[in-house]
């Protein structure tokens, strides 16, 4: 019986942790707590994550939140998708923090103002400004991937999963990556992994 519980619907940042669990071949219980309707504010859920956000996990009594931290922990614990050198461990931490600080906010702004919001609520100026902001981090990532096919070593690792999991929204928002061929190729390889496609099926089924 699994001791790992993953809280959060697949159509949220919990996607990242479910993808990781599938990559690692872990048995887990998925508790599909939604970010809507107050489900993250119940006493039961706040006992898991007092911040009231998803995802969170309970791994045999260890409660963790923040998707990047959860994935780094799971990869390190199970010794799979973890970088082989301390230098590449540093790169895994770097890229995991980087994507949250440099990419997630503007990419969400593009997504919400082009796809998610009803047409009458979308702000084209906000979407355009956010898309412009994304060009610098896209260039940084494209240049890094011109030097190496993966972000932390010679193989796919937690660094790639964490960054690609955020960049799944590029596809949903139909952001053009033609100016960044290395980034586009890498993202295609990441999102084409069986564990990712299985998790995407969970999103569509929700």
RACORFEN-V786709 format. One record per backbone hydrogen bond with DSSP energy under -1.0 kcal/mol. CO is the residue of the C=O (numbers start at 1). NH is the residue of the N-H. Records with the same first field share a line. If there is no record, write none. Layout:
CO->NH, NH
This chain:
3->60
4->29
5->58
6->31
7->56
9->12
12->15
13->16
14->18
15->19
16->20
17->21
18->22
19->23
20->24
21->26
29->6
31->8, 33
33->9
36->39
38->41
42->46
43->47
45->48, 49
49->52
56->7
57->64
58->5
59->62
62->59
64->57
66->70
67->71
68->72
69->73
70->74
71->75
72->76
73->77
74->78
81->158
85->89
86->90
87->91
88->92
89->93
90->94
91->95
92->96
93->97
94->98
95->99
97->101
98->102
99->103, 104
103->107
104->108
105->109
106->110
107->111
108->112
109->113
111->115, 116
112->117
118->121
123->127
124->128
125->129
126->130
127->131
128->132
129->133
130->134
134->138
135->139
136->140
137->141
138->142
139->143
140->144
141->145
144->148
157->161
158->162
159->163
160->164
161->165
162->166
163->167
166->169
167->170
168->172
169->173
170->175
177->180
180->184
181->185
182->186
183->187
184->188
185->189
186->190
187->191
188->192
190->193
193->197
194->198
195->199
196->200
197->201
198->202
199->203
200->204
201->205
202->206
